[in-house]
């Protein structure tokens, strides 16, 4: 698994679960899921550092 595949893994799994091709039609869905996942993770890290 390449590093880029590791970063895109959450969105890819959601697309596969919904039956959407993550490389084609589901690329926007994959992007949105990855953005939300990494936003939550980043906010938790910042909250833990600042808290």
FENTA-V98004 format. One record per pair of residues at least 12 apart in sequence whose ideal C-beta (glycine too) atoms are under 10 Angstrom apart, sorted by the first residue. I is the first residue (numbers start at 0). J is the second residue. D is the distance in Angstrom with one decimal. If there is no record, write none. Layout:
i=(I	I)
j=(J	J)
d=(D	D)
This chain:
i=(6	6	6	7	7	7	7	7	7	8	8	8	9	9	9	9	9	9	9	10	10	10	10	10	10	10	10	10	10	10	10	10	11	11	11	11	12	12	13	13	13	13	13	13	13	13	14	14	14	14	15	17)
j=(33	36	37	21	26	29	30	32	33	29	33	36	29	32	33	35	36	37	40	25	26	27	28	29	30	31	32	33	34	35	36	37	25	29	32	33	29	32	25	28	29	31	32	33	35	36	26	28	29	32	29	32)
d=(7.2	9.9	8.2	7.7	9.7	6.5	8.8	9.5	6.1	9.8	8.5	9.4	8.6	5.9	5.8	8.8	4.6	8.2	9.7	8.2	8.8	9.8	7.1	3.4	6.6	7.5	3.9	4.1	8.5	9.0	7.5	9.8	8.7	6.0	8.7	8.6	9.4	8.7	8.6	7.2	7.2	9.3	4.7	9.0	9.9	9.1	8.5	5.8	5.2	7.7	9.8	9.9)
